[in-house]
Amino acid sequence: MAGRDVAGLPACTSHGLRKLCLTRLAEVGCTVFEIMSISGHKNVEEVQKYVDAANRKKLAVAALGKLQAGQLANA
């Protein structure tokens, strides 16, 4: 029995789980080099994609928060 089945994740691929792990590391603020030390990537550009995506997500959340605050102030 595969580990993903034991974990109750039978529809997940090992690549998908690895990508999720790298995404979560980037989302909590790990640097490119910290992520590379875990993932084994040798190419900074590849890992930078995860960090850039996490940064865009944080910026979007911040922008929406400002929009909501502005709407509440004008209400």
C-alpha distances in whole Angstrom, upper triangle without the diagonal:
4,7,8,7,7,10,11,12,10,13,14,14,14,18,18,17,19,22,22,22,25,26,26,28,30,31,32,34,32,35,34,34,32,29,29,29,25,24,26,28,31,33,35,35,32,31,34,33,31,33,36,34,33,37,38,36,38,41,41,40,43,45,44,45,48,49,48,50,53,53,53,56,58,57
4,5,5,7,9,10,10,8,11,11,11,10,14,15,13,15,18,18,18,21,23,23,24,27,28,28,31,29,31,30,30,28,25,26,25,22,21,22,24,28,29,31,32,28,27,30,29,27,30,32,30,30,34,34,33,34,38,37,37,40,42,41,42,45,46,45,48,50,50,50,53,55,55
4,5,5,6,9,9,9,12,11,11,10,14,14,11,13,17,16,15,19,20,20,21,24,25,25,28,26,28,28,28,25,23,24,23,19,19,21,23,27,28,29,30,27,25,29,28,25,27,30,28,27,31,32,30,32,35,35,34,37,39,39,39,43,44,43,45,48,48,48,51,53,52
4,5,5,6,5,6,8,7,8,8,12,11,9,12,15,14,14,17,18,18,20,23,23,24,26,25,27,27,27,25,22,23,23,20,19,21,23,26,28,28,29,25,24,27,26,23,26,28,26,25,29,30,28,30,33,32,31,35,37,36,37,40,41,40,42,45,45,45,48,50,49
4,5,5,5,5,8,9,11,11,15,14,13,16,18,17,18,21,22,21,23,26,26,27,30,29,31,30,31,29,26,27,27,23,22,25,26,30,31,32,32,29,28,31,29,26,29,32,29,28,32,33,30,32,36,35,34,37,39,38,39,42,43,42,44,47,47,47,50,52,51
4,5,7,8,12,12,13,14,17,16,14,17,19,18,18,22,23,22,23,26,26,27,30,28,31,31,31,29,26,27,27,23,23,25,27,31,32,33,34,30,29,32,31,28,30,33,30,29,33,34,31,33,36,36,35,38,40,39,39,43,44,42,45,47,47,47,50,52,51
4,6,8,11,10,12,12,16,14,12,15,17,15,15,19,19,18,20,23,23,23,26,25,28,28,29,26,23,25,25,21,21,24,26,29,30,31,31,28,26,29,28,25,27,29,27,26,30,31,28,29,33,32,31,34,36,35,36,39,40,39,41,44,44,43,46,48,48
4,6,9,9,12,13,16,15,13,16,18,16,17,20,20,19,22,25,24,25,28,27,30,30,31,28,26,27,28,24,23,26,28,31,32,33,33,29,28,30,29,26,28,30,27,26,30,31,28,30,33,32,31,34,36,35,35,39,39,38,40,43,43,43,46,48,47
4,6,6,9,10,13,11,10,13,15,13,14,18,18,17,20,22,22,23,26,25,28,27,29,26,23,25,26,22,21,24,25,29,29,30,30,26,25,27,25,23,25,27,25,24,28,28,25,28,31,30,29,32,34,33,34,37,37,36,39,42,41,42,45,46,46
4,6,8,10,13,12,11,15,16,15,17,20,20,20,23,25,25,26,29,28,30,30,31,29,26,27,28,24,22,25,26,30,30,31,31,27,26,29,27,25,28,29,27,26,30,30,28,30,33,32,32,35,37,35,37,40,40,39,42,44,44,44,47,49,48
4,7,10,12,10,10,14,15,14,16,19,19,19,22,24,24,25,28,28,30,29,30,28,25,26,27,24,22,25,25,29,29,30,29,25,25,27,25,23,26,27,24,24,28,28,26,28,31,30,29,33,34,33,35,38,38,37,40,42,42,42,46,47,46
4,7,8,6,7,10,11,10,13,15,15,16,19,20,20,22,25,24,26,25,26,25,21,22,24,20,18,21,21,25,25,26,25,22,21,24,21,19,22,24,21,21,25,25,23,26,29,28,27,31,32,31,33,36,36,36,39,41,41,41,44,46,45
4,5,5,6,9,10,11,12,14,15,17,18,20,21,23,25,24,25,23,25,23,20,20,22,19,16,18,19,22,23,24,23,20,19,22,20,18,22,23,21,22,25,26,24,27,29,29,29,32,34,33,34,38,38,38,40,43,42,43,46,48,48
4,5,5,6,9,10,11,12,14,15,17,18,20,21,23,21,23,21,22,21,17,17,18,15,13,15,16,19,20,21,22,18,17,21,19,17,20,23,21,21,25,25,24,26,29,29,29,32,34,34,35,38,38,39,41,43,43,44,47,49,49
4,5,5,6,9,10,11,12,14,15,17,18,20,21,20,21,19,20,19,16,16,17,15,12,14,14,17,17,19,18,14,14,17,16,14,18,20,18,19,22,23,22,24,27,27,27,30,32,32,33,36,36,37,39,41,42,43,45,47,47
4,5,5,6,9,10,10,12,14,15,16,18,20,19,21,19,21,20,16,17,19,16,13,16,16,19,19,20,19,15,15,18,15,13,17,18,16,17,20,21,19,22,24,24,24,27,29,29,30,33,33,34,36,38,38,40,42,44,44
4,5,5,6,9,10,11,12,14,15,17,19,18,19,18,20,18,15,16,17,14,12,15,16,19,20,20,20,17,15,18,17,14,17,19,17,17,20,21,20,22,25,24,24,27,29,29,30,33,34,34,36,38,39,39,42,44,44
4,5,5,6,9,10,11,13,14,16,17,15,17,15,16,15,11,12,14,10,8,11,12,16,16,17,17,13,12,15,14,12,15,17,16,16,19,20,19,21,24,24,25,27,29,29,30,33,34,35,36,39,39,40,43,44,45
4,5,5,6,9,10,11,12,14,16,14,16,14,16,15,11,12,15,12,10,13,12,16,15,15,15,11,10,13,11,9,12,14,12,13,16,17,16,18,21,21,22,24,26,26,28,30,31,32,34,36,36,38,40,41,42
4,5,5,6,9,10,10,12,14,14,16,15,17,16,12,14,16,13,12,15,15,19,18,18,18,14,13,15,13,10,12,15,12,12,15,16,15,17,20,20,20,22,24,24,25,28,29,29,31,34,34,35,37,39,40
4,5,5,6,9,10,11,13,11,14,13,15,13,9,12,13,10,9,13,13,17,17,17,17,14,12,14,14,10,12,15,14,12,16,18,16,17,21,21,21,23,26,26,26,29,31,31,32,35,36,36,39,41,41
4,5,5,6,9,10,11,9,11,10,12,10,7,9,11,9,7,11,11,14,14,13,14,11,8,11,10,7,9,12,11,10,13,15,15,16,19,20,20,22,24,25,26,28,30,30,32,34,35,36,38,40,41
4,5,5,6,9,10,10,12,11,14,12,9,12,14,12,11,15,14,17,16,15,14,12,9,11,9,6,8,10,8,7,11,12,11,13,16,16,16,19,21,21,22,25,26,27,28,31,32,33,35,36,37
4,5,5,6,9,9,12,12,15,12,10,13,15,12,12,16,16,19,19,17,18,15,12,13,13,9,10,12,11,8,12,14,12,13,16,17,16,18,21,21,22,24,26,26,27,30,31,32,34,36,36
4,5,5,7,6,8,9,11,9,7,10,11,10,10,14,14,17,17,15,16,14,11,12,12,9,9,12,12,9,12,15,14,14,17,18,18,19,22,23,23,26,28,28,29,31,33,33,35,37,38
4,6,5,5,7,8,11,9,7,11,13,12,12,15,14,17,16,13,14,13,9,9,10,6,5,8,8,6,8,11,11,11,14,15,15,17,19,21,21,23,25,26,27,29,31,31,33,35,36
4,5,7,10,11,14,13,11,15,16,15,15,18,18,20,19,17,17,16,13,12,12,8,7,10,9,5,8,10,8,8,12,13,12,14,17,18,18,20,22,23,24,26,27,28,30,32,33
4,6,9,12,14,12,11,15,16,14,16,19,19,21,21,18,19,18,14,14,15,11,10,13,12,9,10,13,12,10,14,16,14,15,19,19,19,21,24,24,24,27,29,29,30,33,34
4,6,9,11,10,10,13,14,14,15,18,18,20,19,16,17,17,13,12,14,11,8,11,12,8,9,12,12,10,13,16,15,15,19,20,20,22,24,25,25,27,29,30,31,34,35
4,7,8,6,6,10,11,11,12,15,14,16,16,13,15,15,11,11,13,10,8,12,13,10,11,15,15,14,16,19,18,19,22,24,23,25,28,28,29,31,33,34,35,37,39
4,5,5,6,9,10,11,12,14,13,14,14,11,13,13,9,9,12,10,7,11,13,11,11,15,16,15,17,20,20,20,23,25,25,26,29,30,30,32,35,35,36,39,40
4,6,5,6,9,10,10,11,10,11,10,7,9,9,6,6,9,8,7,10,12,12,12,15,16,16,18,21,22,22,24,26,27,28,30,32,32,34,36,37,38,40,42
4,5,5,6,9,10,10,9,10,10,8,11,11,8,9,13,12,11,14,16,15,16,19,20,20,22,24,25,25,28,30,30,31,34,35,36,37,40,40,41,44,45
4,5,5,7,9,10,11,12,13,11,14,13,10,11,14,12,11,15,16,15,16,19,20,19,21,24,24,25,27,29,29,31,33,34,35,37,39,39,41,43,44
4,5,5,6,8,8,11,11,10,12,11,7,9,11,9,9,13,14,13,15,18,18,18,21,23,23,24,26,28,28,30,32,33,34,36,38,39,40,42,44
4,5,5,5,5,7,8,8,11,10,7,10,12,11,11,14,16,15,17,20,21,21,23,25,26,27,29,31,32,33,35,36,37,39,41,42,43,46,47
4,6,6,8,9,11,11,14,13,11,13,16,14,14,18,19,18,20,23,23,23,26,28,28,29,32,33,34,35,38,38,39,41,43,44,45,48,49
4,6,8,11,13,13,16,14,11,14,16,14,14,18,18,17,20,22,22,23,25,27,27,28,31,32,33,35,37,37,38,41,42,43,44,47,48
4,5,9,11,11,13,11,9,12,14,12,13,17,17,17,19,21,21,22,25,27,27,29,31,32,33,35,37,37,39,41,42,43,45,47,48
4,6,9,11,13,11,10,14,15,14,16,19,19,19,22,24,24,25,28,29,30,31,34,35,36,38,40,40,42,44,45,46,48,50,51
4,6,7,10,8,7,11,12,12,14,16,17,18,20,22,23,24,26,27,29,30,32,33,34,36,38,39,40,42,44,45,46,48,50
4,6,9,9,9,12,14,14,15,17,19,20,21,23,25,26,27,29,31,32,33,35,36,38,40,41,42,44,46,47,48,50,52
4,6,6,7,9,11,12,13,15,17,18,19,21,23,24,25,27,29,30,31,33,34,36,37,39,40,42,43,45,46,48,49
4,6,5,6,9,10,10,12,14,15,16,18,20,21,22,24,26,27,28,30,31,32,34,36,37,38,40,42,43,45,46
4,6,5,7,9,10,10,13,15,15,16,19,20,21,22,24,25,26,28,30,31,32,34,36,37,39,40,42,43,45
4,5,6,8,10,10,12,14,15,16,18,20,21,22,24,25,27,28,30,31,33,34,36,37,39,40,42,43,45
4,5,5,7,9,10,11,13,15,16,17,19,20,22,23,25,26,28,29,31,32,34,35,37,38,40,41,43
4,5,5,6,8,10,10,12,14,15,16,18,20,21,22,24,26,27,28,30,31,33,34,36,37,39,41
4,6,5,6,9,10,11,12,14,15,16,18,20,21,23,24,26,27,29,30,31,33,35,36,37,39
4,6,5,6,9,10,11,13,14,15,17,19,20,21,23,25,26,27,29,30,32,33,35,37,38
4,5,5,6,9,10,11,12,14,15,17,18,20,21,23,24,26,27,29,30,32,33,35,36
4,5,5,6,9,10,10,12,14,15,16,18,20,21,22,24,26,27,29,30,31,33,35
4,5,5,6,9,10,11,12,14,15,17,18,20,21,23,24,26,27,29,30,32,33
4,5,5,6,9,10,11,12,14,16,17,19,20,21,23,25,26,27,29,31,32
4,5,5,6,9,10,11,12,14,15,17,18,20,21,23,24,26,27,29,30
4,5,5,6,9,10,10,12,14,15,16,18,20,21,22,24,26,27,29
4,5,5,6,9,10,11,12,14,15,17,18,20,21,23,24,26,27
4,5,5,6,9,10,11,12,14,15,17,18,20,21,23,25,26
4,5,5,6,9,10,11,12,14,15,16,18,20,21,23,24
4,5,5,6,9,10,11,12,14,15,17,18,20,21,23
4,5,5,6,9,10,11,12,14,15,16,18,20,21
4,5,5,6,9,10,11,12,14,15,16,18,20
4,5,5,6,9,10,11,12,14,15,17,18
4,5,5,6,9,10,11,12,14,15,16
4,5,5,6,9,10,11,12,14,15
4,5,5,6,9,10,10,12,14
4,5,5,6,9,10,11,12
4,5,5,6,9,10,11
4,5,5,6,9,10
4,5,5,6,9
4,5,5,6
4,5,5
4,6
4
